[in-house]
Amino acid sequence: MLDAIRSRGEARLFTSPALLDELADVLTRPSATKRLAIIGRTVGEVLADYVEAMEVVEPEHVPRVVPDDADDDQVIAAALAAGADWIVSGDADLLTLGSYQNIPILSAAQAVQRIAG
């Protein structure tokens, strides 16, 4: 998906310190490090590429929104802080919401379709 967005050059991507911490945690899990080793990438390289593609926002408030996973509220908070047009996620709890405060929550496939026009 990042490649599709970069090729169009029209989108801005946002994250937050809390989401970066979560990504770092996920990437250091054994299943992820095995996959990274297969493609010859390190956790540091993946994080550096991700940070380079993103604008980091600092949410002032984290609303309690996602009933089954409070950690997902960080995604909502980052989107609100960024004034995002969409939230793109593969997380089932977020996708179930469908939208929050008129911000659609899309799967990666849905986002790529919208970008492709």
C-alpha positions in Angstrom: 0.0 0.0 0.0 2.8 2.4 0.8 4.1 1.9 -2.8 0.7 2.8 -4.2 0.5 6.0 -2.1 4.1 7.0 -2.9 3.5 6.5 -6.7 0.6 9.0 -6.6 2.4 11.5 -4.4 -0.9 13.0 -3.2 -1.4 11.5 0.2 0.0 12.4 3.6 0.5 9.6 6.1 0.4 10.0 9.8 1.4 8.1 12.9 2.1 8.9 16.6 4.7 8.0 19.1 2.4 5.4 20.7 1.8 3.8 17.3 5.5 3.7 16.5 6.1 2.0 19.9 3.5 -0.6 19.0 5.0 -1.2 15.6 8.5 -1.7 17.1 7.0 -4.2 19.6 5.3 -6.1 16.8 8.4 -6.2 14.6 10.5 -7.6 17.4 8.3 -10.6 17.9 9.8 -13.9 16.7 7.2 -14.4 13.9 8.0 -11.0 12.5 11.8 -11.2 12.8 11.7 -14.6 10.9 9.7 -12.9 8.1 12.1 -10.0 8.0 15.1 -12.3 7.9 13.6 -14.1 4.9 13.4 -10.8 3.0 16.8 -9.6 4.2 15.5 -6.7 6.3 16.1 -5.7 9.9 13.7 -4.2 12.3 15.7 -1.0 12.3 15.5 -0.7 8.5 11.7 -1.3 8.4 11.1 1.2 11.2 13.4 3.8 9.4 11.5 3.3 6.1 8.1 3.7 8.0 9.2 6.8 9.8 10.5 8.3 6.6 7.1 7.9 5.0 5.1 9.3 7.9 4.4 12.5 9.6 4.4 12.1 13.4 1.5 13.8 15.3 1.1 14.1 19.1 -2.5 13.5 20.1 -3.5 15.7 23.1 -6.3 13.3 24.0 -7.0 9.6 23.5 -10.7 9.1 23.3 -12.1 5.7 24.6 -13.7 4.4 21.4 -12.9 0.8 20.5 -14.9 -1.4 22.9 -12.7 -4.5 22.7 -9.2 -3.1 22.4 -8.2 0.1 24.2 -4.9 0.1 22.3 -6.7 0.7 19.1 -7.9 4.0 20.5 -4.4 5.3 19.7 -5.2 5.0 16.0 -8.3 7.1 16.4 -6.4 9.7 18.5 -3.7 9.9 15.8 -6.3 10.3 13.0 -8.1 13.1 15.0 -4.8 14.9 15.7 -3.8 14.7 12.0 -7.2 15.8 10.7 -7.1 12.6 8.6 -9.5 11.9 5.8 -9.3 8.1 6.3 -8.0 5.6 8.8 -6.4 2.6 7.0 -6.1 -0.6 9.1 -6.2 -4.3 9.0 -7.5 -4.5 12.6 -10.9 -6.2 12.9 -12.0 -4.1 15.8 -11.3 -0.8 14.0 -12.8 -2.1 10.7 -16.0 -3.1 12.6 -16.4 0.6 13.7 -16.6 1.6 10.0 -15.9 5.2 10.8 -15.4 7.6 13.7 -16.4 11.3 13.6 -16.9 11.1 9.8 -13.5 9.5 9.2 -14.0 6.3 7.3 -12.0 3.3 8.5 -10.8 1.3 5.5 -8.9 -1.9 4.8 -5.7 -1.5 2.8 -7.4 -3.0 -0.2 -10.2 -0.4 0.1 -7.6 2.4 0.4 -5.7 1.3 -2.6 -9.0 1.2 -4.6 -9.7 4.8 -3.6 -6.2 5.9 -4.4 -6.3 4.2 -7.8 -9.5 6.1 -8.4 
